[in-house]
C-alpha cells in the first residue's frame, strides 16, 4: 500500500431484495407483489382448512336496520318550522334519502339472516375441510351483513378487502385469521372465484355489478364449473335495474344462459336454492355431503 493511501474498511452488505422496501414497492417488483397476493391467502386458507366458499356481494352503502331507523327517526322528529327555504329543502331531501335507506335496510337484515342459515347448515358438515364458508368483500353494508350472520352462527367467515381511497375497511365480523387485504383487483377477483361454489348477489352498485358480470362470464365460458350457482337476490331491485329477459329477446344471450341465473326474494327461498343446488351436484362425489 502506497504511503498516504487510506485503508478501506469492510462494509455492510446491502439488504437482500426481499428485505428492501424500496425495491419491493418498485415497478420491476410488481410480479412479486402479485404473487404474494396469491400465495398468502393460499397458505392461510389451507391452514384454516377452508374447502370451499359461498360468496355474498352487495352494496357497501346499505345499512343495518337499527342505524337506518335511528337516522330516519331523528330527521323526522326535527323541528322544521323555523328553517329557511333552502334549509327546509335540504332537510326534505335528507329525510327522503333516510326513508329510502330504511327501506333498503331489509337487504342487510336478510343477507345477515341468510348467512346465518347457510353457516349453521355448513357447520353440520364437519370442520376438516370447512365447507361453504361465507366470503365477502370485507367492507361495510351487505359485506358486513354476510360476515355478521356467519359470526352470529358461530362459524368462521372470510373477508377479501381492497385498498380504496374511500369507504373500504375490514368490518368487525370477519374471522381475523381469514381477513385479507388486496392491492390488485384482479387478484381479489381470483380469490372470489377460485374456490366458490355459489355466488349470492344482493342489490348493489358498480362494484357489485362488476363482480356479477365477471362471475357470469366465467360461468358462461366454462371457466367455472357449470354446476356453480349464481343467485340474484331481490327481484324488485334487479328487475328495475337490469332486464335479463330483454337480453334473451334481443339474442345477446340464449335461454340456456339465462337459466344459469337463479332468483330469490326471501331468505328461505334463497337458502333452498343454495342447499338443494349444492346437494344435487355434489352428493354423488362429495363424501362430506354424503355423510350429512
C-alpha positions in Angstrom: 0.0 0.0 0.0 1.5 3.3 -1.0 2.1 6.0 1.5 -0.9 8.1 2.3 -3.4 5.7 0.8 -6.4 5.2 3.1 -7.1 1.6 4.1 -10.7 0.6 3.2 -12.8 -1.0 5.9 -15.2 -3.9 5.2 -18.7 -2.6 4.5 -22.1 -4.0 5.4 -23.6 -5.9 2.6 -26.8 -4.4 1.3 -30.2 -5.8 2.2 -31.4 -8.8 0.3 -34.0 -7.8 -2.3 -36.9 -9.3 -0.3 -35.9 -7.1 2.7 -35.6 -3.9 0.7 -38.9 -1.9 0.9 -37.8 0.5 -1.8 -37.3 -2.4 -4.2 -40.5 -4.2 -3.2 -42.5 -1.1 -4.0 -40.9 -0.6 -7.3 -42.4 -1.3 -10.8 -39.9 -4.2 -11.5 -41.1 -5.9 -8.3 -44.7 -5.9 -9.3 -44.7 -9.6 -10.2 -43.5 -10.4 -6.7 -46.3 -8.3 -5.1 -48.9 -10.0 -7.4 -47.5 -13.5 -6.4 -47.7 -12.5 -2.7 -51.4 -11.7 -3.1 -51.9 -15.2 -4.4 -49.6 -17.1 -2.1 -50.5 -15.5 1.2 -54.3 -16.3 1.0 -53.5 -19.8 -0.3 -51.3 -20.6 2.7 -53.8 -19.1 5.2 -56.9 -20.8 3.7 -55.1 -24.1 3.7 -54.0 -23.6 7.3 -57.6 -22.9 8.4 -58.9 -25.9 6.4 -61.2 -24.0 4.1 -62.6 -26.4 1.5 -64.8 -24.0 -0.5 -66.9 -20.8 -0.1 -70.2 -19.2 -0.8 -69.6 -15.6 -1.9 -72.0 -12.8 -1.0 -71.9 -9.5 -2.8 -73.9 -6.3 -2.4 -73.8 -2.6 -1.8 -71.4 -1.2 0.8 -73.9 1.6 1.4 -76.9 -0.5 2.6 -77.1 -0.1 6.4 -78.3 -2.2 9.3 -81.9 -1.5 10.2 -81.1 0.0 13.6 -78.7 2.5 12.0 -81.1 3.5 9.2 -84.1 3.7 11.6 -82.2 5.9 14.0 -81.3 8.4 11.3 -84.8 8.4 9.8 -86.4 8.9 13.3 -84.0 11.8 14.1 -84.7 13.6 10.9 -88.5 13.0 11.1 -88.6 14.5 14.6 -86.6 17.5 13.8 -88.5 20.8 14.1 -88.6 22.5 10.6 -90.9 25.4 11.2 -88.0 27.9 11.7 -85.9 26.6 8.8 -85.2 28.8 5.8 -86.5 27.7 2.4 -83.1 26.4 1.4 -82.6 24.6 4.8 -86.1 23.1 4.5 -85.4 21.8 1.0 -82.2 20.2 2.2 -84.0 18.6 5.2 -86.7 17.2 2.9 -84.1 15.7 0.6 -82.2 14.2 3.6 -85.5 12.8 5.0 -86.3 11.2 1.6 -82.9 9.6 1.4 -83.2 8.4 5.0 -86.6 6.8 4.2 -85.0 5.0 1.2 -82.1 3.8 3.3 -84.5 2.4 5.8 -86.4 0.5 3.1 -83.2 -0.8 1.7 -82.0 -1.9 5.1 -84.2 -5.0 4.7 -81.5 -6.4 2.4 -78.9 -6.0 5.2 -81.0 -7.9 7.6 -81.9 -10.6 5.0 -78.3 -11.0 4.0 -77.4 -11.4 7.7 -80.2 -14.0 8.2 -79.2 -15.9 5.0 -75.6 -16.0 6.0 -76.6 -17.3 9.5 -78.7 -20.0 7.9 -76.0 -21.2 5.5 -73.3 -21.2 8.1 -75.5 -23.1 10.6 -76.0 -25.8 7.9 -72.4 -25.8 6.8 -71.2 -26.3 10.4 -73.0 -29.7 10.4 -70.7 -30.9 7.6 -67.6 -31.0 9.7 -64.5 -28.9 10.4 -62.0 -30.5 8.0 -62.4 -29.2 5.5 -64.7 -26.4 6.4 -67.4 -26.4 3.8 -69.3 -23.5 2.2 -67.6 -20.8 4.2 -69.2 -17.4 3.8 -66.9 -15.0 1.9 -67.5 -11.3 1.4 -65.6 -8.3 0.0 -64.7 -7.4 3.6 -66.2 -4.0 3.8 -69.4 -2.4 5.2 -73.0 -2.8 4.1 -74.1 -6.2 2.6 -70.5 -7.4 3.1 -70.7 -6.7 6.8 -74.1 -8.4 7.0 -72.7 -11.5 5.4 -69.8 -11.8 7.8 -72.0 -10.8 10.7 -74.5 -13.6 10.1 -71.7 -16.2 10.0 -70.2 -14.8 13.2 -73.6 -14.9 14.9 -74.0 -18.6 13.8 -70.6 -19.4 15.4 -68.8 -20.0 12.2 -65.7 -18.6 10.5 -66.0 -16.3 7.5 -63.7 -14.7 5.0 -63.2 -11.0 4.1 -61.4 -10.0 0.9 -60.8 -6.3 1.4 -59.4 -4.0 -1.2 -57.3 -0.8 -0.9 -59.5 2.1 -1.9 -59.2 5.9 -1.5 -62.5 6.0 0.4 -65.1 3.8 2.1 -63.3 0.5 2.4 -62.3 -1.0 5.7 -62.3 -4.5 7.1 -65.6 -5.0 9.0 -65.6 -6.2 12.6 -67.2 -9.6 11.9 -64.6 -11.2 9.7 -62.6 -14.0 11.3 -59.2 -12.3 11.9 -57.2 -15.2 10.5 -59.3 -15.0 7.3 -59.1 -11.3 6.8 -57.1 -10.4 3.6 -56.3 -7.1 2.0 -55.5 -6.7 -1.7 -54.0 -4.0 -3.8 -54.8 -5.6 -7.1 -58.4 -6.0 -8.0 -57.7 -8.9 -10.3 -56.1 -11.0 -7.6 -59.1 -10.3 -5.3 -61.4 -11.4 -8.1 -59.4 -14.6 -8.5 -59.9 -15.5 -4.8 -63.6 -14.7 -5.1 -63.9 -17.2 -7.9 -61.3 -19.9 -7.3 -62.9 -21.9 -4.5 -66.5 -20.6 -4.6 -69.4 -23.0 -5.1 -72.1 -20.3 -5.1 -72.4 -16.5 -5.6 -75.3 -14.6 -4.0 -75.8 -11.1 -5.3 -77.8 -8.6 -3.3 -78.7 -5.1 -4.6 -75.6 -3.1 -5.3 -73.9 -0.6 -7.5 -70.9 -0.6 -9.9 -68.8 -2.8 -7.7 -71.5 -5.4 -7.2 -72.3 -5.4 -10.9 -68.6 -5.7 -11.8 -68.3 -8.9 -9.7 -71.7 -10.2 -11.1 -70.6 -9.8 -14.7 -67.3 -11.4 -14.0 -68.8 -14.5 -12.5 -71.5 -14.8 -15.1 -68.9 -14.6 -17.9 -66.7 -17.2 -16.2 -69.7 -19.5 -15.8 -70.9 -18.8 -19.4 -67.5 -19.6 -20.9 -66.8 -22.7 -18.8 -64.1 -21.2 -16.7 -66.2 -22.0 -13.7 -67.9 -25.4 -13.4 -71.5 -25.3 -14.8 -72.9 -26.5 -11.5 -71.8 -23.4 -9.7 -74.7 -21.3 -8.5 -75.3 -17.6 -9.2 -78.3 -16.4 -7.2 -79.8 -12.9 -7.7 -81.5 -11.7 -4.6 -84.3 -9.1 -4.7 -86.3 -9.2 -7.9 -87.8 -5.8 -7.4 -84.5 -4.1 -7.4 -82.8 -6.1 -10.2 -85.8 -6.1 -12.5 -85.8 -2.3 -12.5 -82.0 -2.0 -12.8 -81.3 -4.9 -15.3 -83.5 -6.6 -17.8 -82.1 -10.1 -18.4 -85.1 -11.2 -20.3 -84.5 -8.4 -22.8 -81.1 -9.8 -23.5 -82.7 -13.1 -24.4 -85.2 -11.4 -26.7 -82.5 -9.5 -28.5 -80.4 -12.6 -28.9 -77.4 -11.4 -27.0 -77.8 -14.4 -24.6 -79.8 -17.5 -25.1 -82.3 -19.2 -22.9 -79.8 -21.7 -21.5 -77.5 -18.9 -20.4 -80.4 -17.1 -18.8 -81.1 -20.3 -16.9 -77.7 -20.1 -15.3 -79.2 -17.5 -13.0 -81.4 -18.3 -10.1 -83.6 -15.7 -8.4 -84.9 -15.3 -4.9 -86.9 -12.8 -2.8 -86.8 -14.4 0.7 -84.2 -15.9 2.9 -85.9 -19.3 2.9 -86.2 -19.3 -0.9 -82.5 -18.4 -1.3 -81.4 -21.0 1.2 -83.4 -23.7 -0.5 -81.8 -22.8 -3.9 -78.3 -22.9 -2.4 -78.7 -26.1 -0.4 -80.6 -28.1 -2.9 -78.3 -26.9 -5.7 -75.2 -27.9 -3.9 -76.5 -31.2 -2.7 -77.8 -32.1 -6.2 -74.4 -31.7 -7.8 -72.1 -32.8 -5.0 -73.9 -35.6 -3.2 -72.6 -38.4 -5.5 -69.0 -37.2 -5.5 -68.7 -35.4 -2.2 -68.2 -37.7 0.9 -68.8 -34.8 3.3 -72.3 -34.2 1.9 -72.9 -37.9 1.7 -72.2 -38.1 5.4 -74.7 -35.3 6.1 
